[in-house]
């Protein structure tokens, strides 16, 4: 798949090794006095190691590479006797492995309504995972297994006031904007997600503007490419916040 990934310039690298401990996934190792990327699927492409290189030998490029695999990262770190960057049961504020938490797969307990929230009329978030952006999620993340999946265009939660209670509650979610991102990438990523995870149902939420239809097209094409029969529906939200159909 085409994605962002770390690139190490062997000509610039002086072998100082500062980048090795800065990579929470353990994707960088030293070989013959030079830093190298040990495996594509161990690199999340976020570049937490960039700032540690005194020679500016590390950059982030976009190329064909294996998808980042959170499960494989955990196995890789376990062989080195190191803890995983984030434990699924930990609060999001704790990151014992360091690095950017942007693509760490995390699940947490779904919020429960309390007497105080009912009395005050306040609402609680129904989000039970992290990350949510389609470009960042791992298609093998545990929260996709046996899940009802909500595919949401970025603008929907802003336009539709009841997003959490009416749509997000009880579902795993991915978000994206087909206008700003590569819709072919979305299709490929969703195809992998449908193929690798036992998704029970798919709901696509899109805005009424024409460009937003791309995310639904990507979802339909991905479902067809996966060869699976998964219950599927689309919901269109108007720019004034009403459900159009």
N, C-alpha and C positions, 0 to 999 in steps of 0.2 A: 504494500500500500504506500501511497505518497504521503509523507508526513515530515515534520521537523525532527531533526536528530542532531546530536553533537558531532562535530568534526574536529579532529586534532591534527594540526599541521606538524608533520614530523620534522620539517626543516627548522621550524621555530622552537620546538620543544627542546628544553635543555635538561630534562629529566629530574627536575627539582622534586616532583611528586606531590606538590601541594594540592593538586586537583583530586588525588585519590581519596583522602578522607572527606573531602567536600561533597562527594557523590554519595548520597544516602542509599542509593540502590546498589552500590558496589559495581557499577558498570565500567569503571576505569581501572586498569591495572598497569603495572610497569613491566615492559618486556625489553630486554637488551638496553636498559637505560632510557627508554622512551615511554611516554604515556600512550596507551592505546585503548580503544573502545572494545571491551571483551565480547560483547554481543549486542546486536541491535535491540532485541526485545527487553534488555535490562535498562535501556536509556529512555527516560520520559520526554526528552527533548526540551525541557524547560530551562536548561543551562545554569543550574545553581553553581556549577563548577567554573563558570566563565570568569567571575571576579577574583578567583584564587590564582589564576595564571599570570605570573609577572611578565611573561613574554608574549601575551596575547595570542597564544597558539591555539586557543579553543574558540570555536565559533559554533553557531547553530545554522545548519543548512536544511534545505528541503529536498528530499530524495526518496526513492523507493527503499523501504525498509520494513522489516518485520514489525508488527504492532507491539507497542509496549505491553508487557505481560506482568501484572502485579503478582500473580501467583508464582511465576518463575522467579521474580525478584525475591520473594520470601524464601523459596527453596535455595536460591543462590546464596543468600545471606546466612541461611541456616548451616550450609556446608562450611562457612567461615566462622561459625560460632557467634554470629552477630544477630541482634534482634531485628525484626522487620521494622521499616520506617514508621508505621502506624499500625496499632492493633485495632481491629474492627470494633472492639468494645470500649475503646478509649474515647473520651471527649475530644472534640476536634482541636482543642487548645493545646494538647500535648503531642509533641512530635519528637520522640526520643532519638530518632535517627537523623534529625536535622533536615536541611534542604527545604525546597518549596513544597507545601502540602497540596498544591493545585490539582495534581492528578492522583493523589493517594485515595484508593478505594476505601470508603468508610461507610458503615451502616450504624444507625443508632435507633434507639427505641422511638416508636411513633408517639407523639405527644398525647397525653390524656386530658380530657376536659375536666377541670376542677370546679368546685363550688364557687371559688372566687372569680374565675373567668366567666362563669354563667351569670353571676350576680352583677358583674361590671359590664358584661356585653363585649368583653375583649376577645380577640381571636388568637388562636395559636397556629404556628406554622405546622403544616402537615408533611414537611420534607423529612425524609428518613434515610438519606444517603448523601454522599459527596464523592466525586464532583457531579455536576449536572450537565455541563457543556458537552455536546456530542464530540467535539474535537479532543476532549480530555478523558472521557470515560474509557475504562477497559471493558471490552466486550465479554470478558470472562469474569467480571466482578460478581461476587456472590449475590448481590441484591437484585440481579437480573434473573436469577434462577427461579422458575415457577412463579414469575411475577406478572402482574398486569402492567403493561408498559404504556406510559404517556409520552408522546413525542410532541413537544411544544415549540411553536415559533416564538422567538424571543419577546415579541411585543405583546403576546397574549396576556401574561400575568399583569401587565400594566393596564391594559384596556378592560379586562374582565374582573370585576370586583370580587366575585365569589370563587376565584380560581382554586384556592386551597381546599375549601370544603366541597365544591361541586365536582372538581376534576382530579386534583392531586392526591387527595386522601386515599390511602391504601394502595398507592401505585409507586412503581419505580419511574423515574423521569429522565429524559434527555432533552436538551434544548439547543436550538441553533437558528441562524438566519440565512436562508438560501440566497438572499440578495447580496449579503456581504461576504459569504463564504463560498467554497467550491461545492456545488450540489452533487457533483460526481463523487466527491469524497464522502459526502453524507450517505449516498447510496451504497458505496462500498462498505462503509463502517456499519451501517444498519444491516446489510446482508450478513456480515460476520456476526453481528449481535444476534440476529434471528437464528443463524445456523448453529452457534455455539451455546446459546442459552435456551432453556425451556420456557419461553415466554408464553403465557396463557392467553393474553389478548393484547390488542394494539389499539390505542386511541390517538388520533392525530388532531391537534388543535392548531388552527391556522387563522390568520387574519383575512379579511375580505379583499384586501388589496391584491392585485394580480401577481406581483412578484412573490408573495408569500405561498402561493400554490406549489412552489418548487419543493418544499419540504414534504408535502403530501405525495408528489410525484416520486421523490426519492424513496419514501416509505413503501409505496405500492410496488415500485420496481425491485426494491430490495426483498420484499416478501415473495415476489414471483421468483427471484433468483435463488432464494433460499430453498425453494421447493417444499416449504412447509404450509400446512393449512392452519392458519391462526385467525381467530375471529378479529375482524378489522372494522373500524368506523372512523369517519372524519367529522369534525365539528368546525364550523366557520364562525368566527367572532367579528362583529362589526366594529368599525373604528370608534363608535360611540359606546361600545361595551355590551351590546346586545348579542344574543345568540341568533345567528342567521340561519343556521340549519346544519 
